Amino acid sequence: MKQQSVVTELRKKIFTEVARVAYESEHVATDLEEIPYLITPDEVPRYRESIYRERQIAAERVRLAMGLSLRPANKPVNITSGISRSTIADKYYEPPLMQVIPSACDKCPDNEYFVTDQCRGCVARSCVKNCPKGAVSIVNGKSYIDQSKCIKCGRCKASCPYDAIAHRTRPCASACGINAISTDEYGRAHINNDKCVACGQCMSACPFGAIADKSQIFQLIQAIKQGDEVVAAVAPAIIGQFGPKVTPGKMKSAFLALGFKDVYEVAVGADVGCIAEAHHYVNEVKTGKLPFLFTSCCPAWAVLVKTQFPDLASEVSEELTPMVATARSIKVNRPNARVVFIGPCAAKKLEASRREVKSHVDFVLTFEELAGMFAAKNLNLEELEDLPINFEATGAGRGYACSGGVSQAIEKCINEYYPGTEVKIAHAEGLADCRKALMLAKAGKYNGYMIEGMGCPGGCVAGVGTIIPPERAKIAVDQMVKSSDKAIPSKDLEDLAAVLTKMD
């Protein structure tokens, strides 16, 4: 669950200071080197055992915020080493996207059962009796687990009448539904980049802030400063992220204050997509030409299919994702525009850079990073002018932000365009459930279905780049969907969809 914490505050401070340097500094390298001292300004550590470790971690976060990779632990490297590659006005990214900061990782135990002080040394000794490997014994009148013998079966915990045996897991590994996180030789978390789909749930789960993604915040601001025609394409999940009193009109004022030229609604791209996928389902799946249809708007879900279930990859919808459709529609009318997708998702940073389908997206920013930009400009969004804004998306497209919303939007279009058609829907949220759904589809259990997968539990409103709890975000999105002037898109968008698909 997304919660405000000291970790989120620290991340915001880093984004704020990097954005401030990008907007104001004439000595970028020097000012970036100073940021760790702004985070820890005195000689009393605030979060760690020493100021030196705090500053080292802050330094690594600065590098990641600049799009640079972490420094090696065994070589003397300045914070701004390689900065000339990053201080540009174009998207910059050194893979991988997600990285574990070694100095921040607390080396959490992974999958370990241990006896707490709740043990009463009872006569039953069911923990001893139920252990299949003799790993549990009585020492000084209390249960004791020999970790060298324990096979992590959990029978001791299940049998204890006092719940005196605890199960410790690494939070980041528990949050990863596809087992992409293991332990390295030093006991730290390690991300297997061959498995990782960049959903970022591990980053949200780590209570030490030891996992972070790379940002494009500095490069975006350079593009704004040099006078480029930079426009924002905002995901529907933005509603409510900056407070219940911040209307779309106030958001527009805030974007203009940052230097953006205009604001567009990504839900329009979702409208285009749900029409296309409605036709796809009826004409391909219902006729038996294809066994099922995987929706494609979630990049983590799409990458999971293509990397771990390659034999099912052809069933992923080839229709444009809302982000790509919106970016392309913007460039039809504003060919010189530089499009910034602003949303809840870290994985969109990879989707925007993929080679097989040109995204026409120049930068990707999360709501969390956007908040840093607002802070750097000292903007109070509630006090800004409520400007007129031309948002024309339907409730269907806006509903994409919540789990189940994609399939519901497509189903509504099918009911309108193909009355009487039976629609079979399955949806999964969270990578563990997504993986189960894919296994069932592979086994033939979902033939004839439209299968929606969301990498984040709850959908986009629970993305790693969000600010408010998913429950609150869902309420805000649901209200926006209900208040939309139109429930579903008209067929008029089909012509636009054909034009966008042909763009290279």
C-alpha positions, 0 to 999 in steps of 0.5 A: 500500500502506498503510504507517506513516510520518511522515505517518500519525504527524502525522495521528494527532497532529492527531486526538489533539489535536483529540479531546483539545480536544473531551473536555477544553477549556473554551476550544475556539478558543484550544486549537485555535489552539495545536495547531500549536505542539504539533506543532512545539513548538520553533524547529527544523523537523522535516519542512519547511524552516521552523517557519512552514510546518510550523505553517501546514500543521498549522493547515490539518489542524486545520481539516479535522479540524474539518470546516471548509474550508481557508483562502484563501491570499491573505487573513488568516484565523484557524485557528478562523474559522467555528468556531461552525458546527463546534463542534456535536453533529451531523454537520458537513461543508463540501464537498468531502470531499478537499482538497489543502493548498496549503502542503503540496503539493511540486509534484511533476513529473507524467508526466516522463521524465528522464535519471539519472546512470546514463547511460553515454553509450553508442555505440548511442544508442538513446534518440536513435534511438527518440525520434519527436520528436527530444527526446533529444540528446547533451549533454556526452557524456550523453543529454538530454531536451528537455521542450518536445519530449517527448510522454511516449511512453516509447520512450527509457526502453524502449530504454535498456540501462542503465535510465538514464531514469526516469519521474516521476509525481505519486504522488497522480495515479498512485494515482487510477484515474479521472484526477481529479487534475491540475496547477493553474496553480501546479504543485500537485495539483488534485482535480476534484470532478466526477470524484472519488469520495472513495476517498482513495487519493490521500491515502494515496499522497501522501508529503508529506501534502498531501491530507486529508479532513474529519473528524467527530471533534469533533462526535461527541465533543460528542454523547457529552459531552452524554449522547446514546445514542451507539453504535458500528457497527463494520465487519468490517475492524476486526479486527487493526487495533489489534493481534493481542491486541485482541479484540472484547471489549477493543474493547468496553471501549475504546468504553465508555471513550470514552463509547459506550453499546454496540457492534454488528457491521456484518457483520450488515447485510452478511448482510442484504444478501447474502441480498437480492442473492442473490435479486436475481441469481437472479430478475432477472439469471438470468431475463434481466430485467436484463443484470447486477448491480452490487454496491453496498456500496462507495460509491466504486464506486457513485458511479463507476457513477452519475457516469461511466456513468450509462446503467448506473446502474440496474444498481447493486443497490438493496439496502441497504448493510451500513452502512445496514442495520445503522444501521436495524436498530439504530434499530428497537430503539433509536430514540433511538440515535445511530449511528456507523459506524466503518470503513476508508473515507472515502467512507462519510462521503459515503454517510451524507449522501446524500439519495436514501436516508436512511442513519440514520447520524449520524456516520462515523469511520475507524479512523485517527480512532478511534486518535486518540480512544484516544490522547486518552484514553490507552487501552492496548487490550491492557490493557483488560478482555475484556468479553463481546460479542454478535457474531452475524454469519456468515462471509459477512458478515464476508468483505465486508471483502476484495476478492471477499468480497462476491460470494463471500458472495452466491454461497454464499447462492445455492448454499444457496437455489437449488441448481444455479444457475450463478453468473457472477462478475467482480470489480474492485479499484481504480478503474482496474480498476473502470472497465475492468469497467464498459466491458466491461459496457457492451460486453455482455461481462458479460451474466449476471454479478454484478459486484463493484467495490471502489474500493480495491485489496484491498477495504475492508482497504486503505481510506484510514482503515486502520492496518495493511498490507492483507496483515496485515488480510486474514489477520486477516479470513480467520481471523475468517471461518473461525472464525465459528459460521455460514458463511452467514445463514439466510432468517430475516433476510429479514423483517428486510430487508423491515422495514429497506427500508421505513424512511424 
